[in-house]
Structures are given as structure tokens and as C-alpha cells.
Amino acid sequence: MAKLDLHIGAQVHCKDQHCGKLAKLVVDPQTQLVTDLIVKKGLLLKQDWVLPITTVERVTEQEICLNIRGHELSDFPEYHQVEVKEPAPDAQAYSSATTVGPGLGAVTERVAPMIRKRIHQGIAAGKAVIGHDTEVENLHRALGHVDHVVVDTQTGQMTQLVLRSGGFFPEYVVVSAAQIKDVDEQDVLVAVGSEELAALPRYRARPAAEILAELHERLNETWPSPFAGITATMEGGILHLMGHVRSKTLQYHAEEHARAIEGVIDVQNELVVDPDLQVGKSSVDHAIFVAQVSAALAADPRTEHAVIEVIEDRGVVTLQGQVESLAARNAAAEIAGQQPGVTTVFNELMIVSND
């Protein structure tokens, strides 16, 4: 299940040029499906275009990339928002107003109560439009404003909403789709109390490389790591887990590690459970592997005082340095060869006597 992190205000790029920025999202209030993007183009002579969610090809840390070219924007509807006055829909009786007619004296007229209504031109009737100024609230108070929305690319379903609260030092809170109860023209209603709000995950934008490095550190705390068959990518705030693990438990724990990282809005877990998986050296970190072999040499009484450098390339280990005896030299090769993932040992150790 691929997901898109749609950040209100993000730059939008067509295949051949910059197309503007994401101004608003169009949502079906009944189903909470995100159907369209409203992209604002231009500074002075502004034009807003309504683009289907299917035009989004991918989302990066800084931008939204579309699968259309710049000249194709004109093939889509323009968006305009206008305000009109109309009689209140529940006004059964009309109020009275007294005016003076020429030569007739006082005349009482029946005046219908009027309301202001926003009309969104360019989108289907019954759809709601949400943007940076849309409030997020519970039944008791306003909690903040919409900042970005996570969408399932296959269904168009809203899966997470990140709300922005506070002024100069805003806080970003991740709300799940299950907690979103209603979306309309004025606000997004969520079933989140004050205590629940305090416990919800926080979001902070971080470079993808930094997040992936932290994930690698978390998954490889032990060696050999049970998560050695995992690879990951980061797109927007969505962390994708791919590869193989030996059990459902490991699949769950890998996702748990990923969700605990600050800057991750959601995790797309595509890990395949393979009970017969053999974790080889090729999938574990080189530095950790070298450290493991070095630690084993230092822990054995036969080689603990030797000065040995471990060089590794795809499971092939080369030992260089100095030992005091042939027995120590042979022991070093034996110890290195016993470590998981080692396929071959080249023993280049020199014997240097202290006599």
C-alpha cells in the first residue's frame, strides 16, 4: 500500500517545469477520499488548477512531482472561490421590516434571512476543500490547523493528518484516519481528547538520510542482526520497509522501530516473512562485521595481545599485523573463520619474536 505525504504549501513540479505550489486538497466528506489537488500557479496573475490525485507521480522531501507536462495544466478545470448570499435553508417564516412607500405611508414587507455561502467552482458538488487555514477541532475546542495529509495511492483514502498547533514555535501532531470523524467546509472534526492529544506522535521534518541512518542503527543493535535482510527508503514522511525477515514477530518489531523515529509520519511495511531465510554477511553492515571479528580476536587469550588489522570484502577476511608465535598466527585464522558470514580467511600476519 503506497502512500503520499501531501504537504500544504509544497512546491509542485510537472515533468518539464515548475508548476506552482499545493494550495488546497479536495476531499469527499462522506468517504474521506482525497480526490484532487488545487495547485496555485503564478504570483501576480494567479491561476488555480484542479488536478486529480492520480496526476501525482511521487513525493520527495521538498516537492510533489506530477506525471503531466506544464502545457497540460490547461486541460484541467480552473478553480475559483466566490461568496454568494442566499436564503437560509431552514427559514420557514420571514421576518418583518417596515419601510415607507411614496404616498402610501408605512409598508410592512416580509424579508427572508440571508446567509453567506462559499461556492467552489471547478470541483464536483458536495466536495469539501481543506487547506492551511482549515481548523482541526474536537467537540470542545480548536486544536490547530491542517498542515499535511497522508493519502493511500491505491484508494485515495486519507490515512493520517498532521495538525499544526501553536504560534512562533508550532508543534506538529500526527492524527490517524480512525480519529477523523468529519470533514466539511469549515473544519476537520477529530475524536481526540486532551490526554489523547498529548500522547499522539509528534512530527519534525528531518533529512531522509538522517532518518535512514537512525533506522539502520536501531535495526543493527545486535550482531548478527535478525533484521539484516531489510532495506528502506524514505519519501516525504513515509518510511518504506522492504526485504525479508524470518517471522511475523520480526516483521512487527521492524515496523515498531521505524515508527519510533522522529520525522516518520507513517510506515509502509512490505516485508516478506520467510521462515527459511538465511541471513548472510552480504546483508549486514561492513563496519559492524569488522568490529565483530576484531572483538572475537581480542577476547581469545591466544590472540588478545596481538596487533591485528581486519580487512573484509564480501565475506573474504584478510588478517594483517603482528603476532608473537606460529600458534597465535594459526589461532587468529581459526577465530576469524568461525565468525558468521566469513567465507574465506587470508592470513598475512607476520611473526615477530620479542626475544
N, C-alpha and C positions, 0 to 999 in steps of 0.2 A: 504494500500500500504506500505509494509515493505521496509525499506531502509538499506543499509550498508555503513558505512563510512570507506573507504579503504585508510589507511594512508600509503604512500610510505615509506618503511623502517620499518614498524610494524613487530613484531615477529609473526611467523606463527606456529601454533601447530596442529599436527594431533591428532587423538583420543588417541594415546598411547605414543607420544613422540614429542619433539620439531623438527620442520621440516625445519626451516630456517627463512628467512625474505622476505617480499614483496619487490621485486626489481623494477618491472615494471607492467604496465597494457596493455592489448591488446585491441584496440578499432577499430571498423569498422568506417572508416572516413565518409562513406555515411550516416549512420544512427545514429552515436554516441552511439552505443551499446557497452558496455564493455563485451567482450566475455570470456576473460581468464585472469588469474593471472600468472605472472612469478615469481616463488619462488626460491630464491638463497639459496643453502644449502652448508655448509662447509666453512672453512676459507682458507686452502691451496689448497686442491683438490676440487675446487668448481664445483658444478653441478647446472644448472638452469633447472627447470621443468616448463612446460606449463600446468596449471591446469584450467579446465573450471570454470567459475564463480559459477556454480551450486555445486561445492565442498565446498563452504563456508557455514558453518552451522550457525555461529553467529560471531559478532564482539563486543569485550569489549573495555574498556578504553585502555588496554595495548596490546591486541593481537587479531589476527584473528584465529578463530577455524574452522578446516576443518572436514568434515564428513567421512574422509578416515583414514586408518592407515598408519604408516610410510613405511611399505614394499610395499604399493600400489603405491607409487610415481613412481616406475619403470614402472608402467603400462601406464604412460603418456609420451608424447614426451619430449625429452630434447631440450633446447633452446640454440642456438649458433648464434652469430652475426659476420658476416665476411664482409670484404670490397673487392669489385672487381672493375676492370676497364672495361668499355665497351664504344663503340662509342656513341657519343651524339645522341639522337633520332632525333633531328631536323637538323642534319648535312647533307645537300643535296650535298654540294660541299666539296671537300677535299682541305686542304691547301697544299702547295708545300714545299718540303725540298730538299736541294741539298746535295748529297753525292758523294764520289769519288770511282768509281769501278776500280778494278785492271786491268790495261791496257786499260781501256775504257775512262778514263778522268771523267769529271763531269757528274753525272747522276741525273736527277730530278725525285723524287718519290712523289706520292700523299699520304699524311698522314691524316688519319681520326682523328678529335678531339675526345679525350677520356674524360670520366667523371668517378668520383668515385661513387660507389653505395653501400649502405648497404643491405646485404641480411640477412633476419631473418629466420633462419632455425628452424623448429618446430612449426611454426604458418602458418595459411592459407594465401595464396597470397592475396595481396590487403589490408591487415590489417596494422594498424599503432601501434607502440609501444611507450608509453609515460612513463616517469619516473621522478626522482628528477631533472634531468638536462634539461628537456623539457621546453623551454621558453613559456611564455604566453605573447602575444603581441596584440596591436591593429594596425590599419593601419599606425600609426605614430611612435610608439616606443615600446620597450620591457617593460613590466610591472612587470615581475617577473618570477617565475618558479612554476611548478606543485608541490603541497605538498600533498594533498589528494583529493579523488574523491568520491562523494556520488552516489550510484547506486540503482535503483529500483530493488528489488529482483525478481519481477514477470516478468518484461520486459527486464531487463538488461540495461535499458536506464540510461545514465548519467543525474543526476538531478541537481547536484551542483559540482563546482570545487573550491577548496581553493588554492589560489595562494600565494606564499611566496615572499615577496619583501624586499629589504634591506640587510644589512650585518650582523654586530655583534648583532644588535637589530632588527630582522626581524619583519615585520608586516604581518598578515595573513588576506586575504580578501576573502569573500565568493561571488562567481560569479554564477549566475543561468544558467541553461541549455539554456534558451531562449537567453542569451547573448553570447553563444558559437556558432561561425559561421563556424569554420572549424578546423579539427584535421588532422595533417599529420605527417610525419617523423621528421620534424624539429621543429614544434611549434604548439601551440593552438592559433587560432585567435579568439579574442573576440570583440564584438561591445560595447566597454566601453571607453568613453572619460575621460579626466582628472577630470572633475567635477563629472561625474557619479561614477568614481572610489573612490573619496573622500567620497561619500555618501553611498557606499555599506557597508553591515555589516562586522564587524571585528570579528575574531575568536581568542579566547585564551583558551588553554586547562585548564580545571578545573575538580576537582574530581566530580563524579556523585552525591555523597551525598550533596555536596555544591550547585550544580545546583538545585537539587530537593528541598532542603531547601528554596532556594530563590523563586522557583515556588510556594511552599506552602505559603510563606509569601505574595506573590503578590495576590494569589487567595483568601486569607482569611483576606484581609484588613478590611472587614466589617463583622459583625456577626448578624444574621446567614448568612453565605456566600452563594451566589447563585451558587457557584462552589463546594459545599460540596460533590457532587456525583462524583467528579473526582479523579482518581488515575493516577499515572505517573511512568514511568520507563525511564532509560537513558542507551543507548547502543552506545558506541562510541560518536559521536557528535550528535546523533539523539535522540530527546526527544519524547517519545510516550505518548499521552494523551488518556486515556480510561475512560469509565464510562458513566454517563448520565447528561444531562443539560435540562432545561425546554424550551429553544428556540434556534433558529438559531443564534440570536444575541449573546447569551451567548457562544455558540459554537465558534463563530468568535472571541469574546473577550478573551476567554481562550487561543486560539492559538496566539493571538496578545501578550498576557502577556508572553507566552512561548518563542516566537521569540525575544522578547526584552532582554532576559537573555544572558549575555556574556558567550560564551562557547557552545552555541547551534548553530549547523550548519543548522539543518533543524528540522521541527516538523511533526510528523506523527499523524494526528488528527483522532482518531477513536471514537470520542464522539458521542453518540446516542442522538438525540433530542426526549424528552418525555414530552409533554405539561402537562401531569398529574402527573409528578414527585413530590413527597412529600419529601422534604429534612428533614431527621430526625437527631436526635442528634448523632446516631451511626456513621455518616459520617463526623462529624465536629471534629475539634481538641479539645482534652480534656482540654488543658490549656486555650484556648480561651473560652470554655464553662464555666469553673470555674470562670474566670475573669468576664464574663457577669453576672453571678448570684451574685457575690460579689459586682459588681458595682451597681446592682439594689438594693441590701440591703443598701449600703452606701448612695444611692440617696434618699431613702424614709425617711421622718422625723421621722417615728416611730422606725426606726432601725439604724439611721445614727450614733449614738454614741455607739452602741453595738459592742462588740468584738466577731465576728462570723467567724468561720472557715468553709469553704465549701469543703466537700469531695464528689466526684462524681464517679460513676461506672456504665457505660452503661445506663445513664439516671436516675439512682437512686441517689438522693442527700441526704446527711446526714449533718445536721447543728450541730456544736459543739461550745461551748463557753459560754459567759455570757450575760444576759440581765437584765434590772432593774425591769421588771414587766411581769405579765402574758400576758398583752396586746401586749407588744413588742415581746414576745415569739411566740404568735399566728400570729402576723403580719409577722414575719420572714418566717414562714412556708408558709403563703399565698403568699408572694412576690416570694419566690423561686419556688413555684408550678406554678406560672404564666409564667415562662420563657420557651421559645421554647425548646423542646427536653426533658424537665423534665417529667418523668413518675411517680415517687414516691418521697415523702419527709419524711425522718426520722428526727424528731425534738428532738435532745438531748441537747438543750440549757438549762442551769441552770439559775434560777432566783436568783440574788444576789442584795439585797437591800442596798442602801447607808446609810440608817438610823442607 
